[in-house]
Amino acid sequence: MKNPASNIVPFVSVDHMMSLVVHVGIERFLVELAGYIEEDFHRWPVFDKTPRVASHSSSGVIELMPTSDGKLYGFKYVNGHPLNRHNGRQTVTAFGVLADVGSGYPMLLAEMTILTALRTAAMSAVAARHLAPAGASCMAIIGNGAQSEFQAMAFKALLGISELRLFDIDAPASRRCAANLRAHGFDVTICRSSQEAIETAQVITTVTADKQHATILTDNMVGAGVHINAVGGDCPGKTELHRDILMRSDIFVEYPPQTRIEGEIQQLAPDYPVTELWQVISGAAVGRRDERQITVFDSVGFAIEDFSALRYVRDRIRSTDFYDRLDLLADPDEPRDLFGMLLRHEGTRPAAKPNVPL
Ligand SMILES: NC(=O)c1ccc[n+]([C@@H]2O[C@H](COP(=O)([O-])OP(=O)(O)OC[C@H]3O[C@@H](n4cnc5c(N)ncnc54)[C@H](O)[C@@H]3O)[C@@H](O)[C@H]2O)c1
């Protein structure tokens, strides 16, 4: 082996990711991850940007999300299958790669199902720091599935949200979410409708999963001054807010060419004015202006957030054991002798056993 460091790729499994989060502490993890996201949003213009590449089917979507800052390249594979939970599967699963642009060699392979929930929550909280009413302490969460607790934890860690009002069409989901979050010190109320959930909330998070247009919030439900963190609508044909709410709000987005395809604003004219969040974060645009303004973060999830998350994990696993060393890249002593390496291997291995079907 010529250079063990370059052909062995660190791999963060689900088990190791959980160990890392527990080791760091979930709130600290979210705060540090938010810092990496903010750092990358500050240097937004240097990134290669493209809407994600989506392959739709009647049951869901599979997407690839690439980006590069010129030194590092990252991509995430992610799916969205709202019906999966009916047969015991996750709606969203993901994994990702960080690579060195100079050599093209991967530097990290990581599970990203847990990491996506963390980065989505950290991103929502970063946006809310600029958009939510000052001193907000109560958040409604509509949709109490896999992402919901992560959202709550990020809003606790970054904004000091302490009171939660939950609603889900599936009551056991709200009960599970409430139990998990009460254990983290939240004051939680389970509500019987979206309307009841948002009654006293200054922040409204919608994080439901449905393949078609849904109307989780109607115009008459939403009063002045709230911040809406709209997370669940993230695909063509999949929205959560009534169009009239958008017409009364100031809308903030990640990357407009992607959000116009996938976000709540797919319901609006293609040139409807929106503000790019990176401009708010970097100080070039204003976030919340006054206490009566309704703000919407039309979250769809953009590749740069995953890049930030992978960068954070790469830095965080250094000097820990929370990864495996993956023999991912063929690396013969003489780079052109790939075939010779195979021949030498053949000479040293016992005959292969018959294949066992996967
Ligand atoms: N914006 C982003 O960056 C981002 C990232 C990850 C996931 N998502 C999206 O967030 C959504 C939720 O993901 P998840 O992993 O938590 O899914 P999940 O399937 O685990 O949970 C979704 C929950 O929504 C509930 N629900 C469905 N329709 C509802 C309605 N009308 N009113 C109230 N509750 C309703 C379901 O009962 C379920 O409990 C998905 O649509 C996913 O694609 C977005």
The ligand as an SDF file (V2000), in Angstrom:
LIG
                    3D

 44 48  0  0  0  0  0  0  0  0999 V2000
  -36.8690   21.1410    3.9910 N   0  0  0  0  0  0  0  0  0  0  0  0
  -35.9710   20.2320    4.2660 C   0  0  0  0  0  0  0  0  0  0  0  0
  -34.7730   20.5010    4.2500 O   0  0  0  0  0  0  0  0  0  0  0  0
  -36.4260   18.8580    4.6380 C   0  0  0  0  0  0  0  0  0  0  0  0
  -35.5040   17.9460    5.1850 C   0  0  0  0  0  0  0  0  0  0  0  0
  -35.9600   16.6990    5.6100 C   0  0  0  0  0  0  0  0  0  0  0  0
  -37.3100   16.3760    5.4290 C   0  0  0  0  0  0  0  0  0  0  0  0
  -38.1570   17.2660    4.8330 N   0  0  0  0  0  0  0  0  0  0  0  0
  -39.5780   16.9500    4.6280 C   0  0  0  0  0  0  0  0  0  0  0  0
  -40.2100   17.0330    5.8900 O   0  0  0  0  0  0  0  0  0  0  0  0
  -41.3770   16.1770    5.8700 C   0  0  0  0  0  0  0  0  0  0  0  0
  -41.4460   15.3850    7.1470 C   0  0  0  0  0  0  0  0  0  0  0  0
  -40.3860   14.4510    7.1600 O   0  0  0  0  0  0  0  0  0  0  0  0
  -40.3510   13.3080    8.2750 P   0  0  0  0  0  0  0  0  0  0  0  0
  -39.0870   12.5540    8.0510 O   0  0  0  0  0  0  0  0  0  0  0  0
  -40.6020   13.9110    9.6170 O   0  0  0  0  0  0  0  0  0  0  0  0
  -41.6260   12.4480    7.8170 O   0  0  0  0  0  0  0  0  0  0  0  0
  -42.4730   11.4140    8.7020 P   0  0  0  0  0  0  0  0  0  0  0  0
  -43.2170   10.5800    7.7270 O   0  0  0  0  0  0  0  0  0  0  0  0
  -41.6180   10.7510    9.7120 O   0  0  0  0  0  0  0  0  0  0  0  0
  -43.4960   12.3590    9.5100 O   0  0  0  0  0  0  0  0  0  0  0  0
  -44.4780   13.1290    8.8650 C   0  0  0  0  0  0  0  0  0  0  0  0
  -45.6470   13.3020    9.8470 C   0  0  0  0  0  0  0  0  0  0  0  0
  -46.6040   14.2100    9.2450 O   0  0  0  0  0  0  0  0  0  0  0  0
  -47.8900   13.7640    9.6580 C   0  0  0  0  0  0  0  0  0  0  0  0
  -48.8910   14.3730    8.7900 N   0  0  0  0  0  0  0  0  0  0  0  0
  -49.1500   14.0740    7.4890 C   0  0  0  0  0  0  0  0  0  0  0  0
  -50.1560   14.8720    7.0320 N   0  0  0  0  0  0  0  0  0  0  0  0
  -50.5120   15.6950    8.0680 C   0  0  0  0  0  0  0  0  0  0  0  0
  -51.4720   16.7210    8.2180 C   0  0  0  0  0  0  0  0  0  0  0  0
  -52.2860   17.0690    7.2180 N   0  0  0  0  0  0  0  0  0  0  0  0
  -51.5670   17.3720    9.4210 N   0  0  0  0  0  0  0  0  0  0  0  0
  -50.7480   17.0110   10.4520 C   0  0  0  0  0  0  0  0  0  0  0  0
  -49.8150   16.0200   10.3730 N   0  0  0  0  0  0  0  0  0  0  0  0
  -49.7000   15.3740    9.1920 C   0  0  0  0  0  0  0  0  0  0  0  0
  -47.7930   12.2510    9.5770 C   0  0  0  0  0  0  0  0  0  0  0  0
  -48.8400   11.6180   10.3360 O   0  0  0  0  0  0  0  0  0  0  0  0
  -46.4000   11.9950   10.1450 C   0  0  0  0  0  0  0  0  0  0  0  0
  -46.4140   11.7620   11.5350 O   0  0  0  0  0  0  0  0  0  0  0  0
  -41.2610   15.3440    4.6040 C   0  0  0  0  0  0  0  0  0  0  0  0
  -42.1540   15.8630    3.6360 O   0  0  0  0  0  0  0  0  0  0  0  0
  -39.8340   15.5240    4.1570 C   0  0  0  0  0  0  0  0  0  0  0  0
  -39.6870   15.4090    2.7670 O   0  0  0  0  0  0  0  0  0  0  0  0
  -37.7500   18.4950    4.4440 C   0  0  0  0  0  0  0  0  0  0  0  0
  1  2  1  0
  2  3  2  0
  2  4  1  0
  4  5  1  0
  4 44  2  0
  5  6  2  0
  6  7  1  0
  7  8  2  0
  8  9  1  0
  8 44  1  0
  9 10  1  0
  9 42  1  0
 10 11  1  0
 11 12  1  0
 11 40  1  0
 12 13  1  0
 13 14  1  0
 14 15  2  0
 14 16  1  0
 14 17  1  0
 17 18  1  0
 18 19  2  0
 18 20  1  0
 18 21  1  0
 21 22  1  0
 22 23  1  0
 23 24  1  0
 23 38  1  0
 24 25  1  0
 25 26  1  0
 25 36  1  0
 26 27  1  0
 26 35  1  0
 27 28  2  0
 28 29  1  0
 29 30  1  0
 29 35  2  0
 30 31  1  0
 30 32  2  0
 32 33  1  0
 33 34  2  0
 34 35  1  0
 36 37  1  0
 36 38  1  0
 38 39  1  0
 40 41  1  0
 40 42  1  0
 42 43  1  0
M  CHG  2   8   1  16  -1
M  END
$$$$
